[in-house]
Amino acid sequence: MKRFLFISYVFPPSGGAGVQRGVKLVKYIGAHGWEPVVVTPDRPSVPVLDPSLGQDLPAGLKVERIASWEPALGNAAGGKAGAGPVASGARDMLKGLASSLLFPDRHVLWLPTALAALGRVLKRWQPRVILVSGPPFSSFLLGRAAARLSGRPLVLDFRDEWSGFYARGHQPGGQGRLWGAAVGALEGSLVRASARITCASPDYGARFQVLYGGDPDKYLWIPNGYDPDDFPAAPPAPLPASPLRLVYTGTVMGVTSLRPLWAALARLSEEQRRGLVVEVAGRVAECESIQPGLPGLRVISHGYLEHRASLDRLLSSHALLLTLSPGPGAERVLPGKLYEYLAARRPILGILPRGRAAALVEACQAGVVADPDRPQKAAEIIARWLQDPPPPLPPPPRLFDRRQAAASFARALEEAERARP
């Protein structure tokens, strides 16, 4: 079995949607002749923890947990913050300062100790390929250093688009023109130095090819997906018709704000809202509200839930909420949760701008899409569902099975070996 180094800042016990791609990769790629050696911080500075994700890791998985100098900003046990308001305010101030000053992101503070350990790790494991997943994109610098030290090819995995999306609003502090130019220059040098680029959306690779050149075959779309082990094989059980349960999972923040939903529900009558329950399972940014104060509306906030509990909320819903705010690059985004929504086989209300996510919902006949700037359409959809709850969906496309993604990653590693730049 061939060995590859998998550098991923987010890895169990880190929680959140971004962890899933790496977890399912190491779970299934062994079936395709590749053995991962994971490199990750021993104490990552992440907002939530989810130790339950470790249950998916294969027995005997080799993990190098390297010490980090990062302060534990935003760390939370079980997804719940432990600091009071004063400590939380100080923490947020420090995070904002770090985001503004540290390039390309605050997690660059992990690199000094990680680079110091890199030679030992490479000598011990002798990987054939270096694979790095981001964000955080500072980890790509560690991957390039590993490729240069070992003489092995580099594969970069973009879970998010960097210069075209993440650094243009999603990444705190990365708003200025000079910052954007620096990100673009660094991204270009890293992409050109890589043998293969894997992307969570096909549009990321297409954009990179235009910007940075290279053979189109260098850029490979590997969608996020669903793990069949996480979902029942039987059709969804029927639910009571009332109240209508709309469920949202994931972080509520600017790019995934629920404000368009509240605007739509404000157009319903109080009596209609009494027949509705909105459940939110995930972190909520301080600038967002999930209690809009609409008479008759019941909103249940679960906070961050472990992955299994979050999936249980999907399966207990009548319909699922998928939101994406208009903005630079939003049309190219394919949210990771979309695939698990498909696997839950519950209809989707997508409050989305026109783009990849909206097109995928419609292509899979998985629900309906409403423009975030036109709340009346979403209100009409919900009103219709209050009268006649939507039926469950058919099984999801096999294209989005996580085992298929592992096979695609294995192909990318094989091609990288043959096409070493």
C-alpha positions in Angstrom: 0.0 0.0 0.0 1.3 3.4 -1.0 1.6 6.1 1.7 0.7 9.8 1.5 1.0 12.7 3.9 -2.3 14.3 4.6 -1.9 17.8 6.2 -5.2 19.0 7.7 -5.4 21.7 10.3 -9.0 20.6 11.1 -9.2 17.0 12.2 -10.9 15.2 15.1 -11.4 16.2 17.8 -12.0 19.5 15.9 -15.7 19.8 14.9 -17.6 21.5 12.2 -18.5 20.8 8.6 -15.0 21.3 7.2 -13.7 18.3 9.2 -16.0 15.8 7.4 -14.1 15.8 4.1 -10.9 14.7 5.7 -12.5 12.2 8.0 -14.3 10.4 5.2 -11.2 10.5 3.0 -9.1 8.6 5.6 -12.0 6.3 6.3 -12.3 5.1 2.7 -9.1 5.7 0.8 -7.4 2.5 2.1 -9.7 0.5 -0.2 -7.9 2.2 -3.1 -4.4 1.3 -2.2 -3.3 4.4 -0.3 -2.5 4.8 3.4 -2.7 8.2 4.9 -0.4 9.7 7.6 -2.3 12.7 9.1 -0.4 15.8 10.2 -2.5 18.1 12.4 -2.0 20.4 15.4 -2.2 18.8 18.9 -4.2 21.8 20.2 -6.0 23.4 17.2 -7.5 26.9 17.7 -11.0 26.1 16.5 -14.5 27.2 17.6 -16.0 23.8 18.3 -14.9 20.3 19.2 -16.6 17.0 18.3 -14.8 14.0 19.6 -17.5 11.7 18.2 -16.0 12.2 14.7 -13.1 10.0 15.8 -15.4 7.0 15.6 -15.1 7.1 11.8 -11.3 6.9 11.8 -9.9 3.6 10.8 -8.0 1.4 13.3 -4.3 1.9 13.2 -4.5 5.3 11.5 -1.2 7.1 11.8 -1.6 10.7 13.2 1.2 13.1 13.9 -0.1 15.7 16.3 2.4 18.6 16.2 2.5 21.2 19.0 1.4 24.7 18.1 2.1 28.2 19.6 -1.4 29.4 18.8 -3.4 30.8 21.7 -6.6 28.7 22.3 -8.8 31.5 20.8 -12.3 30.3 20.4 -11.7 26.8 21.6 -14.8 25.2 23.0 -15.5 21.9 24.7 -18.4 20.1 23.1 -19.2 23.1 21.0 -20.1 25.3 23.9 -18.0 28.4 24.8 -16.7 28.3 28.3 -15.8 32.0 28.7 -18.0 34.7 30.2 -18.9 38.0 28.4 -15.8 39.8 29.4 -13.4 37.0 28.5 -15.4 36.5 25.3 -15.0 40.1 24.4 -11.3 40.0 25.0 -11.0 36.8 23.0 -12.9 38.3 20.0 -10.7 41.4 20.1 -7.5 39.3 20.0 -8.9 37.2 17.2 -9.7 40.3 15.2 -6.3 41.7 15.7 -4.7 38.4 14.7 -6.8 38.2 11.6 -5.8 41.6 10.6 -2.0 41.2 11.1 -1.2 37.6 10.4 -0.9 36.5 6.8 -2.4 34.5 5.2 -4.4 33.8 8.4 -4.0 33.5 12.1 -3.2 29.8 11.9 0.2 30.7 10.4 1.3 30.6 14.1 1.2 26.8 13.8 3.9 26.8 11.1 7.1 27.4 13.2 6.6 24.2 15.2 5.1 22.2 12.3 8.1 23.1 10.0 10.5 22.2 12.8 8.9 18.7 13.0 8.5 18.3 9.2 11.9 16.6 8.5 11.3 14.0 11.2 7.9 13.2 10.0 9.0 12.9 6.3 12.0 10.7 7.3 9.8 8.4 9.4 7.0 7.9 7.0 8.5 8.4 3.5 5.3 9.5 1.8 4.8 9.2 -2.0 2.6 12.3 -2.3 1.8 15.4 -0.1 -1.9 16.2 0.2 -3.0 19.4 2.0 -6.6 20.5 2.7 -7.6 24.1 3.4 -8.9 26.3 4.8 -7.0 27.4 6.8 -4.8 28.1 3.7 -1.7 28.8 5.7 -1.4 25.0 5.8 -0.7 25.1 2.1 2.7 26.7 3.0 3.5 23.7 5.2 2.5 21.4 2.3 4.8 23.2 -0.2 7.7 22.9 2.3 7.0 19.2 2.7 7.0 18.7 -1.1 10.3 20.6 -1.5 12.0 18.7 1.4 10.9 15.3 0.2 11.0 15.9 -3.5 7.4 14.5 -3.7 4.5 16.0 -5.6 2.0 18.3 -4.0 -1.8 18.1 -4.2 -3.8 21.0 -2.8 -7.4 20.4 -1.8 -9.6 23.6 -1.8 -12.6 22.9 0.4 -13.4 26.6 -0.2 -12.3 29.0 -2.9 -9.6 31.2 -1.5 -9.0 34.5 -3.4 -12.3 34.5 -5.1 -14.5 33.9 -2.0 -12.9 33.2 1.3 -10.6 36.2 1.3 -13.4 38.5 0.1 -15.7 38.5 3.1 -15.6 35.1 4.7 -12.1 35.6 6.2 -12.0 38.3 8.9 -9.4 41.0 8.2 -8.9 40.0 4.5 -10.8 42.9 3.0 -8.3 45.4 1.7 -7.0 45.6 -1.8 -3.4 45.0 -0.8 -4.4 42.0 1.2 -6.4 40.6 -1.7 -3.4 41.1 -4.1 -1.1 39.3 -1.7 -3.6 36.4 -1.4 -3.8 36.2 -5.2 -0.1 36.2 -5.6 0.5 33.5 -3.0 -2.4 31.4 -4.3 -1.0 31.5 -7.8 2.5 30.4 -6.7 1.0 27.5 -4.7 -1.3 26.4 -7.5 1.5 26.5 -10.1 3.8 24.4 -7.7 1.2 21.7 -7.4 0.8 18.6 -9.5 -2.9 18.4 -9.0 -5.6 20.6 -7.5 -8.8 19.1 -6.1 -11.8 21.4 -5.5 -15.2 21.1 -3.7 -16.8 22.9 -6.6 -16.1 22.5 -10.3 -16.1 26.3 -10.7 -13.1 26.7 -8.4 -10.9 24.6 -10.8 -12.2 26.4 -13.8 -11.4 29.8 -12.4 -7.9 28.6 -11.3 -7.2 27.3 -14.8 -8.1 30.7 -16.3 -6.0 32.6 -13.7 -3.0 30.4 -13.4 -2.9 28.2 -16.5 -1.9 24.6 -16.7 -3.5 21.5 -18.3 -7.3 21.5 -17.5 -6.7 17.9 -16.3 -4.7 19.3 -13.4 -7.9 20.5 -11.8 -10.3 17.9 -10.4 -13.7 18.4 -8.9 -14.2 16.1 -5.9 -17.6 17.0 -4.4 -18.3 16.8 -0.7 -20.9 14.1 -0.2 -22.7 11.8 2.2 -21.6 8.7 4.0 -24.1 5.9 3.5 -23.1 4.6 7.0 -24.6 7.8 8.4 -28.1 7.3 7.0 -30.8 4.6 7.2 -31.3 2.6 4.0 -35.1 2.5 4.5 -37.3 5.3 3.2 -37.9 8.1 5.7 -40.7 7.4 8.2 -43.8 9.5 7.9 -44.1 12.5 10.3 -47.1 14.2 11.8 -48.4 16.9 9.4 -48.4 19.6 12.1 -46.4 21.5 13.1 -44.3 21.9 9.9 -40.7 21.4 11.0 -38.0 23.4 9.1 -34.5 22.5 10.1 -31.2 24.3 9.5 -27.8 22.8 10.4 -24.5 24.5 10.4 -23.1 27.9 11.3 -25.3 30.9 11.0 -23.1 33.8 9.9 -23.0 36.5 7.3 -22.6 34.2 4.3 -25.3 31.8 5.6 -27.5 34.4 7.3 -31.1 33.4 8.1 -32.3 37.0 7.7 -34.0 36.2 4.3 -35.9 33.4 6.1 -37.2 35.8 8.8 -38.1 38.3 6.1 -40.2 35.6 4.4 -41.9 34.4 7.6 -42.8 38.0 8.4 -45.1 37.9 5.3 -47.1 35.0 6.8 -49.9 35.6 9.3 -49.5 34.9 13.0 -51.8 32.0 12.6 -49.7 30.5 9.9 -46.6 30.9 11.9 -48.2 29.0 14.8 -48.2 26.0 12.6 -44.4 26.2 12.0 -41.3 25.3 14.0 -37.8 26.4 12.9 -34.9 24.4 14.4 -31.3 25.6 14.2 -28.5 23.2 15.0 -25.2 25.1 14.9 -23.2 28.0 16.1 -24.7 31.5 15.7 -22.4 34.4 15.0 -22.8 37.4 17.3 -24.0 39.6 14.5 -26.8 37.1 13.6 -30.2 36.6 15.3 -32.3 33.5 15.4 -35.1 35.0 17.5 -36.7 37.4 15.1 -39.6 38.2 17.4 -42.3 37.3 15.0 -45.6 36.6 16.8 -46.6 32.9 16.7 -43.2 31.7 15.5 -41.4 29.0 17.5 -37.6 28.9 17.0 -35.6 26.1 18.7 -31.9 26.7 19.0 -29.8 23.5 19.7 -26.4 25.2 19.5 -23.6 23.1 18.0 -24.5 19.4 18.0 -22.2 16.4 17.5 -22.5 15.1 14.0 -24.8 12.2 14.7 -27.2 14.4 16.7 -27.1 16.9 13.9 -28.1 14.2 11.3 -30.9 13.1 13.6 -32.4 16.6 13.4 -32.3 16.3 9.6 -34.2 13.1 9.7 -36.9 14.5 12.0 -37.7 17.4 9.7 -40.4 18.0 7.1 -38.0 20.2 5.1 -34.4 21.5 5.3 -33.2 25.1 5.0 -30.2 26.0 2.8 -29.1 29.6 2.8 -26.4 31.5 1.0 -26.1 35.3 0.8 -25.3 37.0 -2.5 -21.7 38.2 -2.7 -18.4 37.8 -4.5 -17.9 34.1 -5.4 -21.2 32.9 -3.9 -22.4 31.6 -7.3 -19.6 29.1 -7.3 -20.1 27.7 -3.8 -21.5 24.2 -3.1 -22.2 24.0 0.7 -21.0 20.7 2.2 -24.3 20.3 4.1 -26.2 20.1 0.8 -25.1 16.5 0.2 -26.2 15.3 3.6 -29.5 17.1 3.1 -29.9 15.0 -0.1 -29.1 11.9 1.8 -31.6 12.7 4.5 -34.2 12.7 1.7 -36.1 15.7 3.0 -37.1 18.4 0.6 -34.9 21.5 0.6 -36.0 25.1 0.7 -32.9 26.8 -0.8 -32.9 30.6 -0.2 -30.0 31.1 -2.6 -28.6 33.3 -5.4 -28.5 31.8 -8.8 -25.4 29.6 -9.1 -24.0 26.1 -8.5 -26.0 25.4 -5.3 -29.3 26.5 -6.7 -28.6 24.5 -9.9 -27.8 21.3 -8.0 -31.0 21.5 -5.9 -33.0 21.9 -9.0 -31.1 19.3 -11.0 -31.6 16.7 -8.3 -35.3 17.7 -8.0 -34.6 18.0 -4.3 -36.7 21.0 -3.5 -37.4 24.6 -4.4 -35.2 27.7 -4.7 -36.1 31.3 -3.8 -34.0 34.4 -4.3 -32.7 35.9 -1.0 -33.8 39.3 -2.2 -37.3 38.2 -2.9 -38.8 36.9 0.3 -42.3 36.7 -1.0 -41.5 33.5 -3.0 -40.1 31.8 0.0 -43.2 32.8 2.0 -45.4 31.4 -0.7 -43.5 28.1 -0.6 -43.8 27.8 3.2 -47.5 28.7 3.1 -48.1 25.9 0.6 -46.2 23.4 2.7 -48.2 24.4 5.7 -51.3 23.2 3.8 -49.7 20.2 2.3 -46.3 19.1 3.7 -43.9 18.0 1.0 -43.2 14.3 0.5 -39.8 12.7 1.1 -37.2 12.5 -1.7 -35.8 9.5 -3.6 -32.4 8.2 -2.7 -29.5 10.7 -3.4 -27.3 10.4 -6.5 -24.4 7.8 -6.0 -22.1 10.4 -7.5 -22.0 12.1 -4.1 -21.3 8.9 -2.1 -18.2 9.6 0.1 -16.7 6.3 -1.2 -16.8 7.7 -4.7 -14.9 10.8 -3.4 -12.2 8.6 -1.9 -11.7 6.9 -5.2 -11.4 10.3 -6.9 -8.8 11.3 -4.3 -6.9 8.1 -5.0 -6.9 8.9 -8.7 -5.6 12.4 -8.0 -2.7 11.0 -5.9 -1.9 8.5 -8.7 -1.9 11.2 -11.4 0.2 13.5 -9.2 2.9 10.9 -9.0 3.0 10.6 -12.7 2.8 14.3 -13.4 5.2 15.6 -10.8 5.9 19.3 -11.7 
